[in-house]
């Protein structure tokens, strides 16, 4: 009879390392979303910390981006361009706060690891239509996939089960916990 004890340990250790790597990846992506959400809360996009200065996407910046995506120089797909111009931008007073709340939800979901597949799905729902709308605007080829691919990976795997609340909820609800 074969001894599988050593094999099982060898197979388990890398699996946990991969899970921890995905958890770290999840937290990093969550911090990016949370940072941009907090920039929207205070509506400040430029920061100077002395040793480093950087920009985040504030509510005003988000509006400016949408205006450029839907403007006369844009090659955006007409139905999406019209939807964003006539609905979202026309009602920016409401939509700016919906966007802020959605980004906060994505960031918290990923950082805390709760509903950690739902957060990336919400993020994809926010940015995928924009990506489709401006795909022909002469952007850098890999700019949007850097947003979409990490979110797609995090939506596909239960990355919140390690270093996250999803692990506790999965232990309690078993297969009924989908995240």
Protein Blocks (a to p, Z undefined) as FASTA:
>chain_A
ZZfklmmmmmmmmmmmmmmmmmmmmmmmmmmmmmmmmmmmnopabdcehjaccddddfkl
mmmmmmmmmmmkbccdfklmmmmmmmmmmmmmmmmmmmmmmmmmmmmmmmnopaklmmmm
mmmmmmmmmmmmmmmnopafklmmmmmmmmmmmmmpcfklgopaklmmmmmnmmmlmZZ
